Amino acid sequence: MMPNSQEVNNAVAKLYNTYPFPPDPLTDDTPPGYNWRWNWIAAYNFCTGRKPSRQDIRILDAGCGTGSSTDYLIHLNPKAEVVAIDISEKALEVAQERCNRSGVIAKHKKPVTFKQLRLEEASQLSGEFDLINSVGVLHHLPDPITGIQELAKKLASGGIFHIFVYAELGRWEITLMQKAIALLQGNKRGDYKDGVKVGRDIFANLPEKNRLLKQEKERWALENHRDEAFADMYVHPQEIDYNIETLFQLIDASGLEFVGFSNPQYWNLERLIGNSNELISRAKNLSKKEYYRLIELLDPSLTHYEFFLARPPLDKVDWSDDQVLLKAIPERHPCMEGYPGKSFFNYDYQMVNISEVELAFLQACDNDIKSQQTVAELISNLDLDLTIVRSLQAKQLIILSTN
């Protein structure tokens, strides 16, 4: 007999009250660096190809846990109102302490609210949100479809919804370990401290060449040295892992538009079978979902899907027309580490190398914040052509806006 929704929610709340997650340490400093998916300007640019027209938005962190994401959402979006909800009382306490200690709330000029609430109860929140963030939560609900539908109701027209859910193929060994721990726990299942003990004992006694042990050591041991992370991975009472087919059933149920995966490099078939023109040609006959399915079948390393949905109309811009691009106002992407210089980390924390002329254009954008010159004016002053601008935009090193 399947447990009812309330039993599942109670079990999940108990886990996170026992082991608040994520176990990121609390500090007295603002969160370091950035996650571009939590920066409204960067995320909107990824989804639309342009800078948003306003920054005084409302953000919902749906399933904030101990507030690591909330800390960034507040810090990276100084003009936004932020609401954070979670099912766990203890996790919320840590989230509030985190954001108070880091100083982001004290510096923030807009309201920041924390509320103990299930995702399925999101309709109780007032108003709509321009950006909804839900990382690692929907797959732990008793009914993810109800959860995504309730959250979708709170997404404003033209708003974007960032989601992270588990992928089954890359979590194969994790699933086996979960089942093994459950078998050995027997009637003690639901005692999460006992589950962690059993799991650690299993890993301590498995043969060195065992596949489950190898996967744990190579991929997860660094984060799983904390019991909170180990419990979240191996003794969670509710987990639904997706494949492309079931993922799009979830997406379609939301009633929202699928914008795209936020890790497009993985979803490039050329990196896997690009040496075969015949195979690439055959792949062109596939639907988009079949194309995605083929990639995950050929590279079953993906442990999660991370993607954006939107409520139309989403104001996208096509910069392929030279005349449209020339009228655009460029600015440097807000997520960079190690700039200025010709080598630095981009929005996705990947090292990039740029040319002298590309650096000159970026610096011109920095110097032009107040005057808001167009692309045409900047390339004229620097004696450059549009090739440089298109290169920087393709690398997401600049963001464009319209007059």
TANOR-V762584 format. One line per field, one symbol per residue. phi: phi as a letter, one per 40 degrees, with the letter a starting at -180 (. if undefined). psi: psi as a letter, one per 40 degrees, with the letter a starting at -180 (. if undefined). Layout:
BEGIN
phi = ???
psi = ???
END
This chain:
BEGIN
phi = .cccccccccccccdcccbdbccdccbcbcccgabdcbbdcccccccbgacccabcbbbbccgcfcgcccdcdcccbcbbcbbbbaccccccccdccdccccgccccccbcbbbacacdcbdccccgbbcbbbbbgbdcbccadcccccccdccccdgcbbcbbbcbcccbdcccccdcccccccfccchccccccccccccccbcddccccccccccbbdccccccccccccbbccaabcbbdccccccccccgbccciccbccccbcdcbbccbcccccccccccccccccdccccbccccabbabbabccbccbbcccdccccccbcacdcbabgccicbaccdbfbcbbbcccccccccccccbdccfccddccccccfbbcdccccccccfbbbbbcc
psi = hhiidddddddddddeddghiifhiiieiihibihdeehddddddddeeiiieiegihhhgggebeeddddddddegeeihhhhiidhdddddddddddddeedddeheiihhhhhhideedeeiiaiidhhhghfddeeidgddddddddddehiheiihhihiihddefddddddddddddddbeehegdddddddddddddeiidehdddddddddedddeehdddddddefhehhhiiiddddeddddddeihhdiiegdddfhddedfeehdddddddeeiidddddddddddgfeheihhihiihihhgihhedhdddddeihiiihegiheiiiehihadefhhihiidddddddddddeedddfiidddddddefiieddddddddefeihiii.
END
